[in-house]
Amino acid sequence: MKVFTYSQYIKCIHTLRLNAVLQLAEEGEKYHLEGEAGRYSHDKLIKNILKDEEEARNFINFFIKPKREIENGQLVRYTNSYITKKYKSKEADLVYKLKEQEIFFLIEHQSTIDSTMPYRMLNYCIDIIQEWSRNKKIGKNIGYPIIVPIVIYTGDRNWKIPKNFKERQISNYVFERYKIDLEYNLVDINKLTKRTLLEQATMFCYTLLIEKSQNKEELIENLNSIIKTTNNKEKLEHLTNIIDYLLDNVLEEEIKQELLEKIDRKVGEKQMSTLYDRLLSENKKLLKQGEKQKETEIVKNMINKKLEDKIIIEITGIQKEELEKIKNSLVVAS
């Protein structure tokens, strides 16, 4: 796990004037969207998913592998978004903080190769510490925070950009020890297998698998794999939104509808399974108590819920003739 510490921060501040740093290479840097509205949407999708505390926690635990896993409730958003003063027009990065600890996680999503990434991450880390220090009275008993800088790369080209800022500084053996040692953590989609992403069973990893698709055929195959793998209703509903809106111009309508129907069936099966188990449990209790009248009420309830006869018979054990009598009595009563 790569971190940015107080000693590195002090060394950086003494090595470079911050005002000069803020005016360096990024002034001429353009953030392309590759000419595709879809690519921009994908970038927002990944960041929106990681705005969920559980997804962010699972992401950090799996990809950064801290010596002690972050537990539920320990991770909080530092701000709604983090934007440097100079680059307010740029899509904001995500910053999380450990509760009651001065440890921050800076998450940046990159879909294209950016040669200035070591500088950008250095700049963001400095800004976070400066923002943090505004509300602190710095003294000898107060330690500066640790920043864990993370870059998520979802492009299809090889990421050959150095991960440490000092590798982008000029070589001079006389002043070599004054180089700034900041290394960011790289999560490269090209290094992740389909099996790994499916096994994690998080919405973030499912999204990476979608991003990893090299063509339409592979995209459809990966979507089918996700649908087959997950039984989580919320994740399936989230996947529905991705197919319906994000991939609207990528997939033909017929294929879209086929995928959406598979999700609907799976969600329906899950709901039916839950209902089936609940009703079966209720019926067993009633049979055990010998309460025939209440059993009849359950049958009526099932009929009103428009459950199929075979399901009602299987759950209750009622005879078909008796079921028909109850159905007829409901018709007469109405």
N, C-alpha and C positions, 0 to 999 in steps of 0.2 A: 504494500500500500504506500503510495507516494503522498507526502504531506508538505505543506508550506508552514514553517515554524517562525517563532518570534526572532530567533537569531538570523534566519535567512532574510526576514523582513528588515531588520536593522541594517544588515549588510547591504541589502538592496537600496535602502533609503540613502545610506552614506555613499554608495557607489554612483547612484544616478539621482539627479534632481527630478523630483516627481513631476513638476510642471513641464520639464523637457520630455519626460517619458510619455506624458499624455498627448504629445504632439508628434510622436514618431510614426512608424510605418503605417498605422491604420488609417491615417488621413487620406492616403491614396488608395486604400483597399476598398473594393466594392463587394457587396454580399449578393452574389447572383442567386437567382431562384431557378437557374437552368432553363428559363423560359417556360416553366411548367407550373401552373397554379397548383397542380397535384402535389408536386414536390414540397411546396410551401405548406400545403395542408398536412402532409405527412410529418413535417417538422413540428407543426403545432400539435398534431395528434400525439406524438411521442412525449412532448412536454406536458400536455394535458393529462396523459396517463400517469406520468411521474408526479403530478400534483397531488395524487392520491397517496396518503401517508403509507398505507400498507404496501402499495406497489413500489414506492421509493425505498422502503425498508428492505423488502425482499431483493430489490435490485442491488442495494449496497452490500447486503450480507452475501449475496451470491458472487457478484463480480469483483468487489473490493476485498472481501474476505477479512474483515477485522478480526483480531485475535479473540474478541468476545462479541458474539452476535448481538446486534441491536434488537431489543425486545419491543413488543407492542406498546405504544404510548411514549416511547423514549425519543422519537424523532418528531420535530416540529418544523413547519415552514418558517424561515427567518423573516421573510417579507412576502407579500403577494407576488412580487417579482423583483429581480435585481437588475437595475439599469445604471451603467456608469453615467456620470453627468455629461460627459462629452458625446456619448453615443446613445442618446435617448431614443433615436429612431430605430435602433437595432432591436430585433426580437430579444426579449429578456431571457437571462439564464435563470436556472432554478437554484436556490440556496436553501439548504436544510441545516438545522442545528440540533445537537443533542441536548435534551433537557438538563438544566443545571450543570452543564459542562460547556466550556468555551471551545467546542469543536464544531467546525462547519464543513458541509459538503457542497461544493460548487459543481453543478452539472450543466454541461454545454453539449448540445446536439449539433453535429456537423454532417451534412449530406454531401459536401464537396471537399476537395483537397484545399487546405488553406495553409500556405507557407508561413503565415504570421502567427499560427496557433501558439507556439511557445511564448511569444510576446503577449498575446492576448490574455492567456491564462495568468501570466505574471501580473499584468495590469489589473485583472479582475480580483486577484488575491489581495493586492495592495489596497484596492478600493474597499473590499470587504472589511479589512482590518481598520481602515480609516473610518468607515461608517460605524463600526463597532466601538471605536475609541471615542466617538463624540459624546457618548453617554457614560463614559468612564472617567474617573479621576485616576490617571495613571500614576502609580507610585511603585516603590520597591517591592510591595507585597502583592502586586497585581501582575499576573502573567498574561502575555498576549495570546490570542487564540491560535489554534492549529487549523489550517485550511486543507481539505482533501480535494484537490482539483481533478475533475473527471471529464473526459471527452468521449461522447458516444458517436462513433463514425458509422454511417449507414450507406456510404457510397460504394460503387463497384470497382473503383480503382484501388491499387495498393497504396496504403498509407505509409509514405516514406519520410514524412516530416519528423525531425528530431523531437523527442519527448522532453528533453531537458533544455531550458533556455540557454544554459552556458554553451551548448553545442552550436548555437547561432551567433555567439559573440566571437569577435576576432581572436585569433591566436597570437599570444604574446607571452613568452615564457617568463619574462621579468615580472609581469603583473597577473600571472595566471591565477593566483590565489584570490584575486578580487572578482573573479567571475561569479555570477549569481547562480546558485544551485537550486533551481526550481524544476521539478519533474512532475508532469501530470500523468494520471492514470488513463490509459486508452482502452476503451471497449470497442473492438473492431468487429463489425458484423461478419466480415469475411473469415474470421477465425472461429466462428461459432457454427456447430453442426445443427441440422434440422432436429436430430434426436435430442440434443441438449436443450434446445429452445422449447420443444414440446414437453419434455420431462419437467421443466420448471413450472409449467401450468400457470404462468402469470400473464396478465393482459399485455404487459410490456414485452415479454418474450414472444408472445403471439404476434405482436405488431412487428417486431424485428424479423420474424419469419416471413411475414407478408412483404416487408421491405427487401428481404433477401432474394425474393423470386426474380429470376432472370428473364422470364418471358411469361406470356399469358397462360400457357399450359402449366407451367410450374406454379404460378399464382393460384390457379384453380385447384391443383393438387394439394397445395399447402393449406388453402382454405378448407378443403374437405378433411384434411388431417386434423385441423384444429377443431372442427365441428365434431368429428369422431372422438377426439381425445377428451374434450371437456364436458362435464355435466353441470357446470355452474351456470345458473340461469342468468345472473348479471353479466357474466363474460359473454354468453351467447347473445344477449341483447345488445351488448356493446359491439360485438362482431356484426350484428345486423345493421347497426348504424354505419359501420365502416363500409360494408358492401353496398348499402343503399345510397350513401352520399359520397364517401371518399373515392370509391371505385366505380362510381356511376358512369363515367366516360371511358372506363377501361374494359369493362365486361359487357358482353351483349345482354340484352334484356332477358332473353330466354335462359341464359346461364345464371344470371342474377336471381331470377325467380326460382330456379331449381335449387340454388344454395339457400335462399331464404326459406323455402318450403322445408328443406332438411332441418334447418334451425327450428322452425315452428313445430315440426313433428317431435324434435328432441325435447324442446321446452314443454310441449304438451304431454309427452311420455313421462317426463319428470314430475309434472304436476299431477298426472293421473296416478303415478306410482305413490306419491305422497298421500293423495286422497284415498287410494286403495288401502294402503297400510293403516291409515287412521280409521277408516270405516271398518276394516277387518278387526282391528283391535277393539273398537267399540262394540261390535257385534259379538265377539267372543265373551266380553264381559257380561253383556246382556243375557246371552245363552246360559252362561254360568249361573246367573242370578235367576234364571227361569222366567224372565219378564217378557212374555210373548207379546204383550201389547206394545211395549217400547220397541220391540223388534219390528213390528208392523209399521210403526212410525218411521223407523229408519228406512224401511223399504219405500214408503211413501216419499220420504225425503230424496232418496236416490232417483225415484221416478221423476220427481219435480226437477232434479238436476239434469234430467235427460240422459242418464247413463244407460248403456245398452243392456238388454235383458240378460245376456250371457254373463256380463260383469256382476249384475245384481245377484243372479243365481249363484255365481261362484263365491261371492263374498258372504252371502247370508245362508246359503244352503236351502233356500226356499224352493218348493216345487213350482214348476212352470204354471200349473193350473191355479195354484194359490196366488202367484204373481199376477196372473190375468184378472183374477177376482178383485185384487186390490186396485189394479189399473182401472177396471170398470167402475169401481166404487168412486174413484176420483173423478171420472168423467161425469157420473151421475151427480156428484156433489157440486161440480162446477156448473 
